[in-house]
Structure formats: C-alpha cells, structure tokens
Amino acid sequence: MLDATSVTERTIGRHKFGFLLVMAVILFLAVAACSSDEIPVDFALEDIDRSPETPIVIPLGEPLVIGVSSALTGPAAPRGQEYRDAVVMAVEQWKTQNGPMIGGHQIMVVSEDDGCTESDVTRLAAERLLKQPGLVGVLGPQCSAGAVRTEMIYADAGIVMISGSATSTNLAEDQQGDGFFFRTAYRNDSHGVLVGVYFSDPEFLGASSAYIVHDNETYGTDLALKAESFLVIADLQVTVTSVDRGTVDFSDLASEIAQANPDAMFFAGFNPEAILLLRQLRDAGWNGAYTSGDAVCGAANCEFLAALGDLAEGAAFSGCSPPLDAAFISQFTVVRGDEPTAAFVAQYHDAATILLNAVNSTAQPDGGALVIDPKSLRDAVSAATLPQGKSGNVAFDSAGDRASSSELENLEQFADQLGLVPCRIENGVIAYFN
C-alpha cells in the first residue's frame, strides 16, 4: 500500500496506460453525458437594471464590489466562511501588490449566505448581490446545486461568476447564451479518475468490491456517477445506493454494507452525514476502507477528523487541497483566526486574484466614475492565466472549466494542473499521496 506520509515525488507513471484509458473515458463522458435539468428561469429581476449589454458604472466615491456567494449558516458554513475569508485575504494581497484602489475606487467584499442548498436560498443570495451598487463579479456559489440554479441569472445580468468549489461535471458546458460562468475548481469526472485509481491500483487499496453512497443532491449524485464509471472500468464489483441529506439514522444501510462486506466504500456527499455514516458503519462491524470526497474533508484539522478522532484513522479523501505553504497558512490565520480546514481555500484565492486582474485591465475611467463593459470583463477572465496560483496552474478552457492536460499521468500533474490531491488521515493528521 502506498505510504501516504511520504512527501517525496512518487508517481504512478508505470500505470500510464490505465490513466490514459481513464482519461479517454473522461472525454467520452463529457460528450455523451446527458445535459443537466433545465435551469429555472422564473427568477424576478425587475428591480435590477443589469444585462450583458449594460455597462457596469461605479459612480464617484462608490466602492467596487466583489461578491461572494457561500454558506454562512447551516452545516456547510465552516467551509463557506473559509472561502469568504480566502477571498478577503486575496483582495488584501492584491491591494498590497497593485495599489489600494482600482481607478480611484475602493475595493469592497460583500458576502451573502447561499446555504449550499437545493432550495431558493442561493437564488435569494444572487438577488441581494445583484442589487449591490458597484458589483463587478461573484465568487461562488459554493455548491453545485446553487450554481445550477443561478448561473443563468448572473449571465442574464452580465455578471461574471467564478466558483472555486462547484464541481458538478457539466456546469460550464451546459451554459446557455454568453457564458459568464467559470470555475477554478476541478470537475467531478477528473475527481472520479482518482477514485478509480485509488480503489483499483494495488499500490493503493487494490480493492475488488466497493459500495458507493450518495446524498441525492447535485454534487453527490454527479460524483457518484463518475466514480461508478471508473470503478466499473477497473473491473470492481460496484453497488450504488443513496441516502437523503439530513439523515441521522444509517443503521439499516450500515447493516447492509457490513453484511455485503465490500473492500471499500465511497461516500459522495457532505458532513454531518459522512461523519454519522462512518460511526455507524464501525458500530455495525464493517472494517473496510472508508473514502469520501472534497466536501467531507479537504485540509488539515477538518471537521470530519475533529468529530471522529481516532475513528477517522485511515479514512481517505480523493479531493484535498494541495499542501499550502507556510506563508499562505500564516496570512490566512491573520484573516480567519484559524488555519484553513476546507478543500478549496486556494481555489477561491485564485478566483479572486483572476477577477481583480480582469477588472483592473478592463475598467475605464469616465470623469470620476468607473465604467466596465460586462462582455469585455468576461473575455478578460476567459483569457486569464495564473501560472503560479495557490492551487497550481490556473487557466480556463473555452467552456469556462479549469483547463488541464488530457494526458495526466501522475499525481503530481493532477495537483499542478487541477489542484486535485488525494489524502488520508494517518496518525491523526492529513497525509498526502505523492
């Protein structure tokens, strides 16, 4: 089994054929996958005078607003608050390097609670942000479900949105119209590659059977589908089932899994469900390998580890934040008061930097006002590159997805091109696979 504690370069290049096969399937799935459900369009914007053809005008003395859409309350709030604070940190660093203002206007971060939910909460957050004078772009929404419900709302208003954490596969490809949605996060089909490799490769788990459990929401369902595809390709016996978000009693499912006794399982969902499920699986006597994705644990001192302690030992996660350098952690702690624990803080930092660079290059002074053409801003974001971003090399493809090589062959390249790193809890801390 691969030693997760090693931080030295350890590639899986000798498994190049398997990687290339899986990556080929990614391309197939991207073409063959069904489109997501039609995005709701019944959102009233009668009080909001914005469109892709309407210039963004920031009057003299008014601030330029960077919007953040993330969960500030509810179960997803610990992550959402960190993503907001990563944006605040990025703005302050950008101001230090480029000056405190853009075109004589202060830069202000305005955060709205999107709940990371399937309900109308994200749409209401969008309405509040769009009513902000001086809004030039939105970083978020935090979750795929929110992005599905709002990407056309922001596009119709001519507002660029860059999510650092919404990973559902077809979000960008399914855009309609002018395409104002981008993301610095990876896609679930790339995430699924690592699930397949981790489960099947003898250097990792070498499993022959697996359970996949998802939570029936946009992110979890999509990730489960992609994980299943790659596990089937790897010749694993796979059983897929689901639970509802908010479930607290998993005793029947835990008994089912314990009786089937798969080598490993993968949970595609969020906390607290992931925490409760593992605890009840162990109570039911199942001792197989427990794995999950970026929404459960993605960085040191994550809530999954904090809640389970020794019971979390050995749990693995296919989408962790790349190891953050000491300077980043120190600066984040100044803003937040604690070290980062969420998977996508680096991706939100990069998203904020890209947006600020694009605004700075497209904003035109008009007397004391600042005027920004929405389509010019969108095009500047689309063409942006961040060769040494906090989450690796960042650029966008024609759809707005994070661009990557089609022939990723080792874990180092996944980290560098996508900011996607598998990790495991070992000796009470996060250990990265390299």
N, C-alpha and C positions, 0 to 999 in steps of 0.2 A: 504494500500500500504506500502511496506517495506520502512523504513526510511533509506535512503542511507547515511545519515550523521553519523549514528552510527558506531563507530569503535569497539564496543564490539562484542564478538562472538555471531553470530546469524545464526544458521544452518537451513537447511531445511530437517533435518533428518526425520521428520514426513511424508515427501513426498518420503521416501526411495523407495517405490515400483515404483513410477514414474521414479525416477532416474535409478533404476536398469533396468527397461524396456527400457529406452532410451539408456543406456549403452549396453544392449544386442543388440539393433539395430545398434549401432556403430560397434560391432563385425560382424554383418551380412553384413553391408555395406562394411566393409573392405574386406570381402571375395567376395561379389557379384559385387562390383563396376567394371565397365569396366576399362581397362588399359588406360592410357593417350595416346595421339597421339605419334607415333614413334618419338623418339628423333633424330633430324637431325645429320647426321654423315659426312656431306660434308665440314668439317672444316679442313683447311690445317694446318698441324703441321710439315711440312717437315724441318723447321729450328729449331725444338725443340726436343732435344735428351733426352726424358723422357719416362719412362714406369714403370709399377709396378715391373718389374724385374731389373730395372736400379737403383743402389744406388744413393741417393742424396749425392753429395760430395761438401762440402764447403771448398775451399782452405784456407790455412793460410792467415790470415789478412782480409778475406772477411766476411761480416756480414751474420747472419742467418736472413732470410726474412719471416715475417708474412704478407701474402697478405690480403687485404680487398677489396671485390667487393661490392660496394654500389653506390647509386645515389649521385653524387656530383653536378650535374646540373639538371635543369628541375623541374617539380612540386614536385617530391619525394625527392629532395635534402635536405630539412630541416631534414628529418628523416635519410637519408643516411649519412649525415655529423655527426649526433649524434652517429650513430652506429660505424663509423670510430673512433670517439673520445672515445667511450666506450672501444674499443679495445686498443687504446693508453693508456688509464687510467689503464686497466687491465695489460698491459705489464709493466708499471712503477711500479705498486703494486707488481707484481710477482718478478721483479728485486729487489725490496726492501726486500722482504721476502726470496729470494733464491740466491741472488747474481746478479751482473750486466751482467754476461755473461753465456753462455752455452758452455762448453768445450773450453773456451778461445775465443769465438766468440761473438761479439756484436749482439744484437737483434734489428732489424730494422723493422718498419711497413711501408709497401708500399701500398698505396690505389689507386685503379683505378675506374673510373666512369663507372658503368654499366647501368645507366639510368633508372633502374627499368622499363624495356620496353620489348615489344614483338619483337622488331627489332633485328638487329645484333649487337647492341651496347654492350650487355652483352658478346657476343662471342668475340668481339674485346678486351674487358677488360680482358677476360680469356687469349687471346693470349699474351697480354702485360705482364700479371702476370707470365705466364709460361716461358717467356723469361727472367725473373729476375733470375740472378745467386743467388743461396742460398735459393730459395723459398722452404719452407717445408710444407706449408699448406695455405689454403684460407678460410677466414671467410666471408661468403656470399654464393651466391648472395643475394641481398636484397629482391627480389621479386620472387614469384613462377615461373613466366614466364621465368625469367633469369635462374633459377635453372633447369627447364625443358630443356633449350637449352644448358646447359653447364655441367650437372652432368656427362655425359659420356665422355666429353672432358677431364675433370680433372681426371676421373677414368682411362682413357686410358693413361694418363701421370703419373699415380701413385701418384697423389697429393690429400691428404685429404682435403675435404671441409666440413665446419660446418656452416650452416646458422642459424642465430638467429632470422630470420623473415619470411622465406618462409614456408607457412603453407598449401599449396595445399595438399590434403589428401594423394595421392598415390606416392608422390615424392620418398620416400625411398623404398617403396615396389616395385616400378616399376624399380628399379635399375637393370642393367644387369652387368654381369661379377663379378668383385671382390668387388664391393660395397664400394666406398670411400666417399659416401655422408652421412652426419649426420646432425641432427639439434637439437638445444636447444629450438627452438620454438615448440609450440603445433601444432596439426593437425586441419584442418578445421572441421573434424567430431566432435572432442571434443568441438570446438568453437560452432558448431551447437547445441550441448546439451544445452549450456547456453542460446542461442537464444530461443530455445523451452521452457525452464523453465521460462525465464523472461517473455515471451509473455503470457504463459498459466496459470501460477501459480497465484491464487488470491492474494497471498502475494506481488506480483509484479504488472503486468499490468492486469491480468485476462482478456485478450483480447479474442474475439471470431472471429475476422476477421483481416486479415493482407495483405498488399502488400509487395512483395519482389522485389527490383530493383537491377540489377547487371550491370556491365560495359562491358560484353562480353570478358573480359580477364581471364587469367588462374586463378588467385586468386579469383576474384569476382564471376566467373561462378561456381567454385567449392564450395565456401562458400554459395552461394545462393541455390545450390542443396541440401547441407547438412541442411541448415536452413529450407528449404521447407519440407524435410523429417520429421524433428522433429515437425514442426508445424502441419503437417497433422496427425501425430501420436497423437498429443494433441487435435485433433478434431477442429482445426481452419479452417475457410474458407480462403483459400490462393490463391492469384493471383500473378503470377510471370511475370515480364516484364524486358526489358533491354534497356540500352542506350549505346551509343558509347563513349569511352574515348575521351575527348576533347570537348564534347557537352557543350554549354553555354546556349542555349535556351531550357528550360524544360517546357515551358508554356503549351504545349499540354498534356504532361504527368501530370503536376500539376493539370490541369483542370480535367483530367480523374480520378485522385486519389481523388480530392475534391468532385467530383460527386459521386463516389463509397463510400466515407466516411468510410474507414476502421478504426478500433480502433487504429491500429498501422501500421507502416511500418518499413522495414529493408533495408538499402542500403548497398550492398556488392560491395565496390569499394574504390576509393581514393578521396582526395582533388585535385583540387578545385571543382570537380563535386558534392561532398557531400554538400559543402557549398552553391553552387548555387542552388541545388535542394531544400534544406530546405527553403532558402529565397523565392523561387518561389512558394513552397507549401503554405507557410504562406500568400503570396500575393494572392493566389487563394482561400484563406479562409479555408484551411484544418487545423484543430487544434488538430489532433490526436497525439499519441506518436511517436516521431521520434527516431529511433535507427540505429546504424551502428556498424562497427567492428573496429578492432585494427588499420587498415590503415588510419582511419579518425581522431581518437583521442584516445590516449592511456595513457596520463600523463598530469600533471598539465600544464597550460598555452599552451595547444596545439593550432595549427594554426586554427582549427575549431572554438574554443572558441574566439581566438583573432580576427578572421574575423567577427564573428556574434554577439559578445557581448550578450546583453540581449535576442536576438532572439534564442540563443543556449540554453537558460534555459530549463531544463528538458530533454534535449536530453541524451540518454543513449547509452553506448558502451559495447559490450559483451566481448571485449578482451582488458583490460587495463593492464599496467604494475603493478605488485604488489607494494604497497606503499614502497618507497625506504627510507632507514634510512638516518638520517641527515648527517652521515659521508660520505655516498656514494654521496649524493647530493652536499656536500661541495667539495669533491675531484673532482667530475665531473665538477663542476663550475670552478675549477682551470684550468682544461684542456680545457674546452669548452668556458668559459667566461660567460655561462648562465646555468640555471638549465635545466635538461633533460625534454623534452616535447614529445618524441616519445615512442611508446609502448614497444620496445624491447631492450632498452639500457642494461637492466640487463642480457638478454639472450646473447647479444654479449659479455658482460664482462665475463660471464661464459664460452662461447665458446672459448675465447682467453685463459682463465686460463687452460681449459682442453687441448687445443692444446700445450701450453707451457709445461705442466706437462708431456704430452706424448713424446714430443721432448726430454725433459731432461732425460727421462728414457730410450730412445732408441738410442740416439746419441752415436756413438763410436769414440774415438779419433784415428787418424791414422797419426802419426807424428804431424804436426801442423794442419792438416786438420780434418774435422769432417765428419763422414760418417753415413748416416741414411738409413736403409732399408725401402722402402715405405710400404711394407706389415706389417712389424713389427710396424711401426708407426700407420698404420691403426688399427691394432689389439689392440694397447695400447689405442687409442681413444675409440674403441668399448667397452673396458673393464673399461673405466674410470667411476668414481663416484665423485660427488661433493655434499656431503650431506648437506652442508650449503651454496649453491650457492646464488648469489644475486637474482636469480629468483626462489628460492626454491631448492628442492632436484633434482639433475640432474643425470641421468644415461640414457643409450641407450638400446633399445631392439635389437633383432637380425637383424632387417631390417635397423637400424640406426635412427629410430624415438626416440623421448624422451619417456622413459619408464614411465608408470603410472599404478596405480591400476585399475583393471577392475570394481571395485565397489565403485567408487567415489560417496559419499552420500551427501556432503555438500560443500558449497562454500569455506570453509577453506581448504579442501582437494584439490579442484581444484587449489587454489593458491599455496599450498605447493608442489604438485606433478607436476603441469604443468605450473606454473607461469601465470595462467589464472584467471583474476578477472574482474567481471562486475563493471561498474561505471556509474555515472550520473553527469551531470552538475547541481549543485544546489547552489543557491546564488552566482553564478559567479565563482565557483571553482569545482574541481573534487572531488566527494564524492564517497566512495567505499561501495559496498554492502558486508556485513559480516554476 
